[in-house]
């Protein structure tokens, strides 16, 4: 009976974790360039199957049951989001694999959020984190645009040109990663790389005057939230029923002489 309590308690923890993931996804439905996360759950093997040097404990009945649920590392979906026109000359969206390279302080970060603006020094910066992240060019330097140099256009190869003569200002540093799961989310819609070096992009197009929408579908998120809530309630109910059963067993069996 206590084994059933353990399984239900594990189910509560797993669904609480799932709820946190789904809630964060739903909170970012309108966040530009947001990539939703997936809570990956798998069945935990029994002690008799999981022990490397053979089981320390075995039970003929319990070994036939489930080992409960187990949480794997969170998986980020890097699927392509829809592109929407903003009308701002400084905005940019990536169609295909790749990330804009930015510098926040002394740290290099990566983003799909192409909402850009200019700071007082004329440097191209991200809108998302109040201009703390500077957008970098292919040579690794912050991109500086003359505020009086005329209209800015961003070409499909990421080159930024200005004025009627379309003078080349810089080229956006757009990079890719062979293992995108090596990227970890940070605040301000940024990613940092964990031991993975960026590589050149292939079949990637930059669209000036557009941004990429969040990949989280609101209806899918709501369905997932309902499912998680019901699973959480079911596990809580099972704990209550098993607790009552144990209490009745203790009180009733204890009366027999």
N, C-alpha and C positions, 0 to 999 in steps of 0.2 A: 504493500500500500504506500509506504514511504517512497518507493521507487516511482510510483505514479505522481506523487507530489513533486518529486525532483524533475520529472519530464515536463509537468505543467509549469513549474517555475522557470525552467529553461525556455519554454515557449513564450512566457511573458517577457523575458529579457530579449529574445530574438525579435518579437513583434514591437517592442519599444524601440529597438534599434531601427527596424524598418520604418516605423512611424517618423522618427527623426529625419531619415533620408527623404521620405516622401514629402514631409512638411517643408523641408528646405527646398526641394524641387518646386513645389507649388508657390513658395514665396518668391521664386525667381522666374516665374512664367513670363514676365515682361522685361527681364534683364537682358540687355543686348549681349550676344555672344555667349550666353550661359550654356554650359553642357551639363545635362542632368546626370545624376548618379543612380546606380542600380545596386540595390541591396542583394547580395548573392548569398543564398542559404543552401546548405546541403545537409544530408542526413549524417549524424554522428555515428560512427561504427561502434558496435558493442565492445566491451573489454576483451571478450574472447577473440575478436577479430582485429582489434586495434593494437594489442600489445606486440611489440617487436620480437621479444624472446618468449612468446607464449603467454597465455593469460595467467595473471596472478590469482584472479578470482573467476569462478565459473558457476553458472546456475542453469540447470536444465530448462527451466521455464523462462527466466528472464533473457537468456541468450537468444530466444526466438523472437523477442520483442524488438522494437526500435531503440536505437541509442539516443534518440532525441534530435534536436536541431543544432546546427553549428553554423557560425558566421564566417564567411570568407572575407578577404579584404574588399572594400568597396570598389566597384567597377564604374569608371566614368565613361559614358557614351559620347564619342566624338563624332557622331553623325552630323551631316550637314544641316544647318538651320536655314530657314527661308530668308531670302534677301528682300529688304524693303527700302524704297527710296526715301531719303530724308531731305534732299534739297540743299544740304550743306556741302560746300566744296571740299571741306577738310575731312569729312567722314569717308570711311573706306570699309569694305567688306571683302572677306576671302571666300572664294568659291573653290572648294577642294581642300586638300590637306595643307596645313600650314598655320603659323602663328606670327603675329607681329612681335618684334623684339623691342622691349622697352627697358629703361633703367630707372629703378627706384632707389634713390640714395646711391650706394655703391654696388647694388645687387642687380644682376640681369634677370629679367622676368619675361614671360610670354603671355600673350592674350589674343583672344578672338574679338574683343570689343574694339571696334573701329570708330568710336565716337571721339574725335580729336578736336582740339582747339589750340589757340596760341596763348602762351603766358606773356607777361609784360616784356620779357626779353625776346619775344618773337619765336620761341622754341615750340615745336609741336609736342603737345602733351595730351594725356588721356583725360577725358572729362570725368570718368568713373571715380577716380581717387583724388579729386580736387587738384589735378595738375602735378601731383608728386611724381608720377611716372612719365619720363621723357621718351618720346618715340625715337628710335635709332635708325640710322641709315645703314647701308651695306658696309660702310667703313667703320661702323661701331660708334659713330658720333651722333649727338643730338641734332635733329633736323631744325634748321633755323630758316624762317621764311620772312621776307621783307613785307611788312604790313602795308607798305605803299607801292608794292611792286606789281599790283594788278591781280586779276583773277587767277586762282589756283586750280589746276586740274590734275587729277591722279589717273594715270594710264593703267591699262590692264597688266602691265609688267611691274607695276608698283612705282614707276618713276613719277616724280612730282615736278610739274612745270608751271611757270608763272608768266603772266603778261601776254600781250598779243603775239610776241615773238616766240612764246612757249619755251622760255629759257629753262634749261634743266637745273633744278635746285638740288635735288637729292633723289635717292631711290630707297623706298622702304625696305628694311631688312625683314624679309618673310622667310621663315625657316620651318622645317618639318622634323619629326622624330620617328625613327624606325619603331620604337616601342613607346607609344603614347601613354601607356599606363605607368611609365616612369615619371609622369608629370603629376604634381601635387597642387591642389588648389590653395590659394592664399586669399586674403581679403583684397577688395578692390578689383575683383574679376581678373586676377592674375594667376598664372601657373609658375611654379619653379620646377626645375629639372633635378631629378635624383639620379646622379651618376650616368646620365644619358646626354650625349653631345648632339647638338642640332646638325641636320644635314640639309642639303639643297632641296628645294621643293620641285616637284614634277607635276605637270598638268594642273597647275594652280593659277587662278585668275583673280586679280584685284579689281574691284568695282568701286570707282570713286562716286561719292554722293549716295552711297548705300550703307546699310549696316545689316548684320546678321541677327536674326531673331533667336530667342531661346529655343532650345530643342525640346523643352518640356511641354507636352500637350496637356492643357488644363483638364480636359475631360478624362484622359487616361489617369492623370494624377488623382482626381477625385474618386474614380473607381478603385484605385489602389488604396486610397485612404480609408474608404468604406470597408474594403477587404481586410486591411490590417486591424481596424478597430474591432471588427467582428471576431477576428482570430484572437485578439487580446482579451476581449470579453469572455470568449469561450474558455480560454486557459484559466482566467480568474474564476469562472464558475466551476471548473473542474477541481481547482484547489479547494474551493469552499465545500464542494460535495465530498471530496476525499477527507477533508478535515472533519466533517460531520460523521462520516463513516468510521474513522479512527476513534473519535470520541465515543460513539455508540458501542464500538467493540470493546473499548477499555472499560466503560461503565457497566456494560451488560455481562461480559465475561468475568469481570471481577466479582460479581455477585454469586457465582456458582461456587459451592464448597465441595 
